[in-house]
Amino acid sequence: MKFSKFGQKFTQPTGISQLMDDLGDALKSNQPVNMLGGGNPAKIDAVNELFLQTYRELGNDNDTGEANSTSIISMANYSNPQGDAAFIEALVSFFNRHYDWNLSAENIALTNGSQNAFFYLFNLFGGAFNVDDNQSVDKSILLPLTPEYIGYSDVHVEGQHFAAVLPHIDEVTHDGEDGFFKYRVDFEALENLPALKEGRIGAICCSRPTNPTGNVLTDEEMARLAEIAKRYEIPLIIDNAYGMPFPNIIYSDAHLNWDHNTILCFSLSKIGLPGMRTGIIVADSEVIEAVSAMNAVVNLAPTRFGAAIATPLVEDDRIKQLSDDVIKPFYQQQAKTAVKLLKEALGDYPLVIHKPEGAIFLWLWFKDLPISTSELYETLKEKGTLIVPSEYFFPGVDISDYKHAHECIRMSIAADEDTLTKGITVIGEVVRGIYDEAK
């Protein structure tokens, strides 16, 4: 059977498809697998209990105990293409209450997950643009700091449209200990990027905290990126899947800002509802109109189930309390535990860890690793431990001569302590063996 160019693009092997396939195979396996590779959030009892309570309340009126017909009717009908109106109104009130952004319902649209949102946004602002009737220009999405999220790489309908800037790498301490580093934006390289100067950038995008590294761009870095975006009359897209205000997995001092040149993307996945596939876009009304039109074509309308669960939690701020008091502290402790286990497992071997500042991963750098981390991935997979190799996280960069891009792995810290311990033990044994054999 022959597919179109569109079909061929989306059926060829990709990093994200390999990751999801391997995760699915691991879940079906009869053998135990140390799941340190995916982006699934942790199973936190307090989180699950609140969602279960809210779910039960959808079916019953709290005052009478009878069926809650409003909730049932809501989920039994399509929303409009912009998304569930009650949830959007709750979000408008929430953001205005906490950030004083002066939003209206025209500034928010829902999508079927944030991956769906980035498919829309990257195709809206990356690709062929008509300059006039006889000329077009190809514009890219500028990633000001790589490595970046694996799921961005292949969302363009045709080709890949990315320009990216490699980071400054600074050695830092963490909790008074050495053995850590931090990525920072190389603004000199960014501002001298030919594509930016020549008008071939359609938008700037960054995740905060960054998936895969847990890096949190500073407020100063974010302000400078916002200024550059305004100067070149392009939007700044910020992926807040792990950020403020929910799930708020950020440990550094950071603030969230929005204006009409900024597009903020949120998700219900990392608060513990990944199966609900509910993404949130906050943007200028022109962007929201475009996203709503794309929703109508691609999905008819976004799913309403996640919105129904989340609406009461947003209305009374329980979603923020849950994020601040339960989810963030949980992952902060997970990071401390994982760092301790890694240092014990690798000892004096050349491991450097990106400073844990947020998200649900650790980014591990094995300096001068004798093999690529793609090869390391295959070895670890054979031994029942899943991680993600670094080569997939550099869209827009030719990494053939960039050694660092072949020496890192992303490791999830969302697993329970037993799985973390077993998985890190395997990583330590395999990596030590690789270094020892190369001596």
Secondary structure, 3 states (H helix, E strand, C coil): CCCCHHHHHHHCCCHHHHHHHHHHHHHHCCCCCEECCCCCCCCCHHHHHHHHHHHHHHCECCCCCCECHHHHHHHCCCCCCCCCHHHHHHHHHHHHHHHCCCCCHHHEEEECCHHHHHHHHHHHHCEEEEEECCEEEEEEEEECCCCCCHHHCCCCCCCCCEEECCCEEEEEEECCEEEEEEEECCHHHHHCCHHHHCCCEEEEEEECCCCCCCCCCCHHHHHHHHHHHHHCCCCEEEECCCCCCCCCCECCCCCCCCCCCEEEEEECCCCCCHHHCCEEEECCHHHHHHHHHHHHHHCCCCCCHHHHHHHHHHHCCHHHHHHHHHHHHHHHHHHHHHHHHHHHHHCCCCEEEECCCECCEEEEEECCCCCCHHHHHHHHHHCCEECEEHHHHCCCCCCCCCHHHHCEEEEECCCCHHHHHHHHHHHHHHHHHHHHHHC
